[in-house]
Amino acid sequence: MFKASLIAIYFSTFCLVAEAASTQHSNNKSDNYLGISLYTDGQTPFEQRTTAELSVMTGIKKPLSGKLALIYHSGENKQQQREGFTGLSASLYFSPGNDYLRTYIGGGVFTGTSNNCDNDNNSDINDSSDNLFLNMLIDNNNASSDNTNYSYHNGNQGDCRETWLGGLYPEVGLALNLGQLRIYPFARKVIDSYSGFDGGVGFGIQLSMRNHGQL
């Protein structure tokens, strides 16, 4: 139920933002910004995790804006497993302010594939009774009614587990307008389908360039 609801919210948000970006493009307006952001969160079970996003941000109807992004994060969790995630996100923001400095508050939803690999020298981690993250994944799989699928393979990093991961995130920040360049420092709390509300608050920065209506 959660997965279906999350995906429905994601596609609704995606369609709204994509339509706005397409309208800006067809009208040859310059409210589309292409950007890259880096985000780090060392306060969650995914220790030493760094996230990178490639995004397009567009105005919808002032003061509302939206963003679509390709997400990749990697790092090592507390069980000394290498963790990687690839997915997509769609976000909406309310951003009152002037032409030079705006505050913004909003959030988004994301969905994608998470891949967790044991290091070769920690291949016995699956047998550890305190391996809370893997146990949680297995328990969710056994109890789930949405037919979540896991795949296992032996790669260069040891035994791996791949599964769907989705969630949402509230976000607050500032938008500094420097002409063609916008700088967005932000704070975000990720709430995903496995760690729930247990994660901490992470911080990041986004740099975006005005696209002049050419996507």
Backbone bond lengths (Angstrom), bond angles and torsions (degrees), N, CA, C in turn:
res aa  C-N    CA-C-N  psi(-1)  N-CA   C-N-CA  omega(-1)  CA-C   N-CA-C  phi
1 M - - - 1.458 - - 1.529 110.82 -
2 F 1.350 115.66 -45.44 1.458 120.19 179.39 1.520 110.58 -61.86
3 K 1.333 115.89 -44.60 1.460 119.91 -178.64 1.515 111.01 -61.68
4 A 1.333 117.66 -46.08 1.462 121.15 -179.40 1.521 111.31 -63.54
5 S 1.335 117.51 -41.37 1.460 121.34 179.58 1.511 111.11 -65.48
6 L 1.335 116.22 -42.50 1.460 120.55 -179.53 1.520 111.40 -63.78
7 I 1.322 116.38 -44.02 1.459 120.03 179.92 1.522 110.82 -65.05
8 A 1.332 117.55 -37.53 1.465 120.86 177.76 1.530 110.85 -63.58
9 I 1.337 117.05 -43.57 1.461 120.93 177.57 1.523 110.43 -63.71
10 Y 1.341 115.84 -41.67 1.456 120.20 -179.85 1.524 111.48 -59.69
11 F 1.327 117.40 -50.08 1.457 120.07 -176.83 1.523 111.80 -68.12
12 S 1.327 118.24 -33.51 1.464 120.73 176.30 1.527 110.23 -63.60
13 T 1.336 116.10 -46.49 1.463 120.59 178.84 1.518 110.79 -65.54
14 F 1.336 116.24 -42.34 1.463 121.05 179.67 1.529 110.74 -58.37
15 C 1.315 116.96 -46.71 1.466 120.84 -177.96 1.523 111.30 -64.40
16 L 1.341 117.16 -40.22 1.450 120.65 179.18 1.520 111.22 -62.61
17 V 1.325 117.20 -47.72 1.462 120.87 -178.14 1.526 110.82 -69.22
18 A 1.336 117.01 -41.86 1.456 120.43 -179.58 1.525 111.27 -62.80
19 E 1.317 117.40 -39.51 1.461 120.85 178.54 1.526 110.70 -64.74
20 A 1.339 116.75 -40.88 1.465 120.12 178.86 1.522 110.86 -64.93
21 A 1.332 117.29 -42.73 1.463 120.67 179.18 1.520 110.98 -64.00
22 S 1.335 117.03 -39.95 1.453 120.90 178.99 1.528 111.22 -65.19
23 T 1.342 116.52 -38.42 1.461 120.56 178.42 1.525 110.84 -65.21
24 Q 1.335 116.47 -42.56 1.461 119.85 177.22 1.525 110.56 -60.56
25 H 1.323 115.78 -40.26 1.464 120.79 -179.11 1.524 111.22 -66.72
26 S 1.321 117.22 -47.04 1.462 120.99 -176.88 1.526 111.86 -67.75
27 N 1.347 117.23 -28.69 1.459 121.13 177.45 1.523 112.64 -87.81
28 N 1.347 115.17 2.55 1.470 121.64 178.86 1.533 111.79 57.15
29 K 1.333 116.02 34.94 1.450 120.03 176.26 1.523 109.30 -88.16
30 S 1.325 115.14 170.92 1.460 119.00 -174.35 1.525 111.66 -117.62
31 D 1.325 116.49 37.60 1.459 120.12 178.96 1.524 112.87 -96.27
32 N 1.330 117.98 9.50 1.455 121.55 175.70 1.525 109.17 -97.90
33 Y 1.325 115.29 133.33 1.461 120.96 179.53 1.524 108.99 -125.68
34 L 1.320 116.80 129.66 1.456 121.98 174.24 1.518 108.32 -96.76
35 G 1.340 116.47 133.33 1.451 118.05 -173.64 1.511 114.77 -145.00
36 I 1.308 113.77 169.09 1.462 122.41 173.58 1.523 107.23 -133.69
37 S 1.316 116.18 139.72 1.464 119.30 179.89 1.516 110.14 -135.42
38 L 1.318 115.61 151.37 1.457 123.82 174.72 1.521 108.13 -123.26
39 Y 1.327 114.66 138.03 1.458 121.46 -174.13 1.517 108.13 -141.49
40 T 1.324 116.91 134.58 1.460 119.68 -179.90 1.520 110.20 -130.76
41 D 1.320 115.24 144.92 1.454 121.46 -178.74 1.519 108.32 -146.86
42 G 1.327 116.67 103.51 1.456 121.02 178.95 1.511 113.16 -102.60
43 Q 1.339 117.07 13.31 1.457 120.39 -176.26 1.525 112.33 -103.91
44 T 1.306 118.14 5.51 1.461 121.33 -176.98 1.515 109.74 -109.14
45 P 1.358 117.89 175.84 1.462 119.79 173.32 1.526 113.15 -59.66
46 F 1.336 117.82 -18.93 1.454 120.97 176.41 1.528 107.89 -89.92
47 E 1.325 116.81 77.27 1.452 120.26 -175.05 1.523 110.72 -67.42
48 Q 1.342 115.46 148.06 1.464 122.93 176.79 1.528 111.19 58.30
49 R 1.310 117.42 38.90 1.457 121.11 -178.34 1.521 110.35 -94.93
50 T 1.324 116.86 131.18 1.453 123.21 176.12 1.520 108.75 -122.66
51 T 1.317 116.45 134.51 1.449 122.19 -177.53 1.517 110.09 -118.07
52 A 1.337 116.22 136.43 1.461 122.13 174.41 1.524 108.61 -118.89
53 E 1.338 116.46 143.10 1.459 122.19 179.82 1.528 109.73 -132.74
54 L 1.323 115.13 138.23 1.458 122.25 167.74 1.521 106.20 -109.52
55 S 1.328 117.61 126.70 1.454 118.32 -168.53 1.524 112.81 -140.92
56 V 1.317 114.07 162.13 1.464 122.52 166.20 1.518 106.99 -125.42
57 M 1.336 116.14 127.01 1.455 122.02 178.86 1.525 108.51 -113.79
58 T 1.308 116.65 138.92 1.452 120.55 -176.40 1.514 111.36 -140.33
59 G 1.329 116.19 152.25 1.447 120.53 172.80 1.521 110.12 -78.28
60 I 1.321 117.25 138.35 1.468 121.81 177.83 1.526 108.93 -104.00
61 K 1.300 116.77 -64.08 1.460 123.07 172.74 1.511 105.96 -157.91
62 K 1.339 115.93 114.60 1.450 120.27 -172.43 1.523 111.12 -50.47
63 P 1.359 116.58 135.29 1.463 128.83 3.75 1.533 113.71 -95.56
64 L 1.327 118.76 30.15 1.460 121.91 -178.28 1.524 110.41 -96.17
65 S 1.332 115.90 133.78 1.464 121.42 176.42 1.515 109.37 -134.91
66 G 1.326 116.12 166.02 1.460 120.98 -178.61 1.507 111.01 -139.05
67 K 1.324 115.79 162.25 1.465 121.15 -179.19 1.517 110.31 -144.46
68 L 1.325 116.40 137.42 1.463 123.98 170.73 1.520 107.63 -114.95
69 A 1.332 117.10 138.51 1.461 119.25 -175.34 1.515 111.90 -145.50
70 L 1.321 114.32 147.28 1.466 123.56 168.35 1.520 106.70 -96.67
71 I 1.336 116.32 126.44 1.464 121.57 -172.42 1.527 110.68 -113.29
72 Y 1.328 115.04 139.68 1.463 120.02 168.58 1.526 107.96 -141.58
73 H 1.324 116.60 128.86 1.452 117.96 171.62 1.518 110.16 -133.93
74 S 1.318 114.83 153.63 1.459 120.94 178.49 1.516 108.46 -147.79
75 G 1.309 115.15 160.90 1.453 120.46 179.27 1.508 110.50 165.92
76 E 1.310 115.84 -160.56 1.458 122.07 -178.83 1.511 108.34 -133.57
77 N 1.332 116.55 131.27 1.457 118.54 -179.21 1.521 111.14 -92.13
78 K 1.341 115.83 -175.70 1.460 120.14 -174.92 1.514 113.34 -66.36
79 Q 1.338 116.99 -20.50 1.458 120.52 178.21 1.525 111.70 -88.44
80 Q 1.342 116.12 14.17 1.468 123.05 -179.53 1.517 111.44 58.84
81 Q 1.305 116.25 35.29 1.458 122.01 174.60 1.513 109.38 -100.76
82 R 1.316 115.67 139.81 1.448 120.09 170.97 1.521 108.01 -74.71
83 E 1.337 115.85 132.27 1.456 120.11 -177.71 1.513 109.38 -126.42
84 G 1.334 115.71 133.87 1.450 120.44 176.15 1.515 109.90 -134.31
85 F 1.323 116.77 146.08 1.454 121.93 178.83 1.518 108.87 -137.94
86 T 1.329 116.25 134.24 1.462 122.43 174.22 1.522 107.95 -128.17
87 G 1.322 116.85 129.85 1.452 118.68 -177.84 1.510 112.66 -168.39
88 L 1.318 115.49 -168.82 1.459 124.06 -179.39 1.515 109.50 -127.66
89 S 1.326 115.78 149.48 1.458 120.10 176.16 1.520 110.19 -133.18
90 A 1.328 115.50 155.71 1.462 122.89 174.52 1.520 107.21 -136.51
91 S 1.350 116.50 131.30 1.453 121.22 -172.43 1.521 111.31 -132.91
92 L 1.331 115.72 153.20 1.455 123.01 173.53 1.528 108.57 -128.54
93 Y 1.350 116.20 139.96 1.456 120.89 -177.27 1.524 111.28 -135.00
94 F 1.323 114.95 142.91 1.456 122.79 171.07 1.517 106.07 -103.23
95 S 1.342 117.96 120.67 1.461 120.45 -170.48 1.522 112.32 -134.20
96 P 1.334 117.56 79.65 1.465 120.39 175.58 1.523 110.88 -75.12
97 G 1.320 116.37 154.14 1.456 120.85 178.15 1.515 110.97 148.16
98 N 1.326 116.24 -167.39 1.455 121.42 179.77 1.531 110.49 -101.69
99 D 1.341 116.14 -170.41 1.464 120.23 -176.09 1.516 113.04 -73.50
100 Y 1.314 118.30 -12.14 1.459 121.04 -175.03 1.527 113.33 -110.36
101 L 1.308 117.63 -33.14 1.463 120.74 -178.02 1.519 109.72 -142.64
102 R 1.308 115.28 127.16 1.458 121.05 178.92 1.530 109.63 -131.00
103 T 1.300 115.13 144.67 1.456 119.36 165.30 1.526 106.86 -93.66
104 Y 1.310 117.42 150.30 1.455 118.73 176.25 1.523 110.57 -142.23
105 I 1.308 113.11 147.00 1.454 121.33 179.14 1.526 107.77 -140.21
106 G 1.288 115.98 140.28 1.457 119.43 -178.49 1.513 110.61 176.74
107 G 1.298 115.99 -144.42 1.456 120.41 -179.07 1.505 110.77 174.67
108 G 1.309 115.26 178.77 1.456 119.87 -177.61 1.511 111.83 -154.73
109 V 1.298 114.19 177.53 1.465 122.68 176.16 1.520 108.19 -126.44
110 F 1.332 116.02 152.00 1.465 119.91 179.28 1.515 109.91 -141.18
111 T 1.301 115.34 156.74 1.464 121.66 176.81 1.521 108.50 -151.04
112 G 1.334 116.45 147.99 1.453 119.93 -179.41 1.514 111.57 174.02
113 T 1.316 115.44 -158.77 1.464 122.80 -175.67 1.514 110.56 -118.45
114 S 1.323 115.90 129.32 1.456 122.24 177.32 1.522 109.64 -106.13
115 N 1.330 116.26 136.34 1.462 122.01 -178.21 1.528 108.39 -126.35
116 N 1.327 116.84 119.25 1.465 122.09 -178.48 1.520 109.58 -117.33
117 C 1.342 115.89 123.21 1.461 121.54 -175.47 1.514 110.85 -121.56
118 D 1.343 115.43 134.38 1.453 120.24 172.24 1.517 108.53 -74.84
119 N 1.332 116.35 139.85 1.452 119.52 170.96 1.519 109.27 -66.47
120 D 1.334 116.97 150.68 1.468 120.90 -177.60 1.515 111.86 -57.57
121 N 1.330 115.92 -36.56 1.463 118.18 -177.85 1.521 112.48 -86.01
122 N 1.344 115.95 5.86 1.460 120.12 175.64 1.513 110.39 -128.95
123 S 1.336 116.75 36.94 1.459 120.21 -174.38 1.518 112.55 -68.53
124 D 1.339 116.78 -15.49 1.456 118.91 179.15 1.512 111.80 -87.39
125 I 1.348 117.33 9.36 1.463 119.45 -176.69 1.519 112.20 -65.21
126 N 1.345 116.00 -26.82 1.459 118.73 -179.54 1.517 112.06 -64.96
127 D 1.349 116.73 -21.25 1.457 120.53 -178.56 1.527 111.87 -91.48
128 S 1.334 117.41 -1.73 1.455 120.67 -176.18 1.521 110.58 -77.46
129 S 1.337 115.54 133.00 1.456 119.16 -179.14 1.516 112.09 -73.60
130 D 1.365 117.82 -17.95 1.449 118.95 -179.58 1.523 112.11 -99.57
131 N 1.316 115.96 17.05 1.464 119.96 177.50 1.528 108.78 -79.71
132 L 1.315 116.20 75.41 1.457 121.81 -169.77 1.515 112.26 -64.27
133 F 1.321 116.67 -38.43 1.469 118.52 -175.36 1.521 111.29 -66.45
134 L 1.357 116.72 -46.40 1.464 118.95 179.66 1.517 110.61 -67.17
135 N 1.326 116.95 -40.02 1.454 118.65 178.00 1.516 111.39 -61.36
136 M 1.324 116.20 -37.52 1.452 119.48 179.33 1.519 110.83 -66.00
137 L 1.352 116.26 -41.10 1.457 119.52 177.54 1.525 111.19 -61.86
138 I 1.333 116.39 -43.61 1.456 120.34 -177.94 1.524 110.35 -66.62
139 D 1.355 116.49 -42.40 1.462 120.00 178.73 1.519 111.07 -62.56
140 N 1.326 116.37 -41.34 1.456 119.30 178.59 1.515 111.31 -64.20
141 N 1.328 115.35 -36.53 1.466 119.20 -179.85 1.523 110.86 -66.82
142 N 1.328 115.63 -41.97 1.460 119.14 -178.31 1.518 111.79 -70.02
143 A 1.351 116.08 -33.88 1.453 119.43 -175.59 1.517 113.18 -90.53
144 S 1.341 116.56 -13.61 1.467 119.54 -173.39 1.514 111.47 -75.27
145 S 1.323 114.48 146.03 1.455 120.18 176.07 1.517 112.09 -107.03
146 D 1.361 116.52 6.77 1.463 118.27 -176.83 1.524 112.01 -102.37
147 N 1.343 117.40 17.33 1.452 122.59 173.81 1.520 112.89 57.86
148 T 1.339 116.88 44.49 1.444 120.64 175.29 1.521 109.34 -62.73
149 N 1.318 116.23 133.91 1.458 121.28 -176.62 1.522 110.40 -109.02
150 Y 1.310 115.53 138.92 1.453 122.16 175.62 1.532 107.90 -119.49
151 S 1.322 115.30 143.72 1.457 119.23 175.45 1.521 108.68 -125.05
152 Y 1.312 115.87 144.13 1.450 121.68 -178.96 1.527 108.73 -120.99
153 H 1.331 115.69 141.30 1.457 118.52 175.20 1.522 108.16 -154.46
154 N 1.313 115.44 161.08 1.453 121.22 177.47 1.518 108.44 -102.49
155 G 1.319 116.32 110.74 1.449 121.75 179.99 1.510 110.65 -112.83
156 N 1.318 115.18 -168.43 1.450 119.88 -179.27 1.521 112.11 -66.58
157 Q 1.315 116.59 -21.49 1.454 120.52 -178.06 1.525 112.36 -99.73
158 G 1.313 118.59 8.91 1.452 120.77 -179.97 1.510 111.53 103.34
159 D 1.339 116.33 -163.57 1.456 121.25 -179.87 1.527 110.31 -67.87
160 C 1.335 115.85 137.01 1.463 120.70 -176.07 1.521 110.81 -125.49
161 R 1.301 115.52 152.26 1.459 122.95 174.79 1.521 108.30 -128.08
162 E 1.306 116.05 129.23 1.462 121.90 -178.05 1.524 109.67 -119.01
163 T 1.313 117.09 133.76 1.459 120.59 -177.95 1.520 110.79 -154.15
164 W 1.328 116.14 161.66 1.463 121.51 174.62 1.518 109.89 -70.37
165 L 1.319 115.48 141.89 1.459 121.11 176.24 1.522 108.46 -138.23
166 G 1.307 116.34 133.28 1.457 121.13 177.79 1.503 110.41 -142.23
167 G 1.322 116.42 164.58 1.443 119.71 179.37 1.511 111.73 177.91
168 L 1.303 114.76 -167.49 1.456 121.32 179.54 1.518 108.91 -143.45
169 Y 1.334 115.40 167.41 1.450 119.33 -178.73 1.527 111.14 -151.97
170 P 1.325 118.34 125.18 1.460 120.98 165.58 1.526 108.83 -77.70
171 E 1.341 116.40 150.26 1.459 120.57 -175.11 1.521 110.37 -148.98
172 V 1.323 116.63 140.91 1.465 122.43 173.93 1.522 108.08 -133.09
173 G 1.331 116.36 152.07 1.449 118.74 179.85 1.510 112.45 -177.20
174 L 1.318 115.25 -169.26 1.451 123.99 177.43 1.521 109.08 -122.38
175 A 1.329 116.05 151.76 1.460 122.01 174.64 1.517 108.12 -123.93
176 L 1.327 116.29 113.05 1.455 122.43 179.71 1.523 108.60 -102.51
177 N 1.327 116.75 118.04 1.458 122.77 -176.12 1.526 109.70 -95.84
178 L 1.333 116.29 116.59 1.461 122.28 178.49 1.525 109.91 -116.55
179 G 1.302 117.18 47.54 1.463 121.09 -178.92 1.511 111.40 81.41
180 Q 1.321 116.31 -108.96 1.464 120.61 179.42 1.527 112.66 -77.70
181 L 1.318 116.17 -14.92 1.470 121.48 -176.08 1.518 110.21 -113.11
182 R 1.321 115.36 136.75 1.456 121.66 171.75 1.523 109.25 -122.05
183 I 1.332 115.15 139.07 1.458 122.01 179.80 1.526 108.00 -119.01
184 Y 1.337 115.60 127.79 1.460 121.21 -176.72 1.534 110.27 -123.67
185 P 1.327 119.67 94.21 1.471 118.95 166.68 1.523 108.81 -78.03
186 F 1.341 117.61 139.71 1.467 119.20 -175.10 1.518 111.58 -149.38
187 A 1.329 114.03 162.20 1.467 123.23 172.58 1.517 107.77 -123.05
188 R 1.320 116.29 139.74 1.467 121.22 -173.48 1.520 110.13 -142.40
189 K 1.318 115.47 141.62 1.473 120.99 172.48 1.520 108.79 -117.34
190 V 1.317 117.02 118.90 1.460 121.71 -178.59 1.526 109.63 -91.69
191 I 1.323 116.00 130.53 1.466 123.33 176.22 1.523 106.05 -121.05
192 D 1.329 117.81 105.81 1.454 119.11 -174.38 1.523 112.07 -111.86
193 S 1.315 114.94 177.74 1.460 120.85 -171.80 1.516 113.59 -74.19
194 Y 1.341 118.61 -5.93 1.454 120.18 179.35 1.527 112.70 -117.82
195 S 1.329 117.74 -47.77 1.463 118.65 -178.30 1.511 112.67 -85.86
196 G 1.347 118.09 -11.31 1.446 121.29 177.01 1.516 112.42 60.86
197 F 1.346 115.79 -132.36 1.462 121.41 -177.43 1.531 112.21 -90.82
198 D 1.331 118.27 7.07 1.461 120.75 -172.71 1.519 113.75 -74.75
199 G 1.323 117.48 -15.79 1.457 120.09 -177.10 1.523 112.80 -71.17
200 G 1.328 115.36 157.56 1.454 120.78 176.70 1.515 111.27 -88.70
201 V 1.317 115.36 -169.08 1.460 122.41 178.22 1.516 108.41 -99.70
202 G 1.318 116.76 130.36 1.447 121.43 178.79 1.521 111.14 -111.42
203 F 1.331 115.76 168.40 1.452 121.76 -175.34 1.518 110.34 -131.07
204 G 1.328 114.92 148.85 1.448 119.05 -179.24 1.512 111.78 -156.77
205 I 1.337 114.87 179.68 1.452 121.30 177.89 1.521 108.77 -144.27
206 Q 1.311 115.95 141.26 1.458 122.11 178.73 1.523 109.49 -121.87
207 L 1.334 115.95 136.71 1.458 122.91 174.28 1.523 107.81 -114.79
208 S 1.332 116.86 126.87 1.459 120.67 -177.26 1.521 110.48 -131.46
209 M 1.333 115.59 143.24 1.464 122.05 178.53 1.521 109.07 -114.11
210 R 1.332 115.08 138.48 1.473 120.74 177.60 1.523 109.12 -62.17
211 N 1.345 114.19 136.15 1.470 119.47 -172.17 1.513 113.61 -99.96
212 H 1.316 119.46 -6.13 1.462 123.60 179.08 1.516 112.67 55.33
213 G 1.319 115.85 33.64 1.462 120.23 174.65 1.506 114.75 75.86
214 Q 1.316 119.07 7.08 1.462 121.33 -179.44 1.508 109.91 -107.62
215 L 1.304 118.62 96.53 1.467 123.03 179.31 1.515 110.34 -85.90
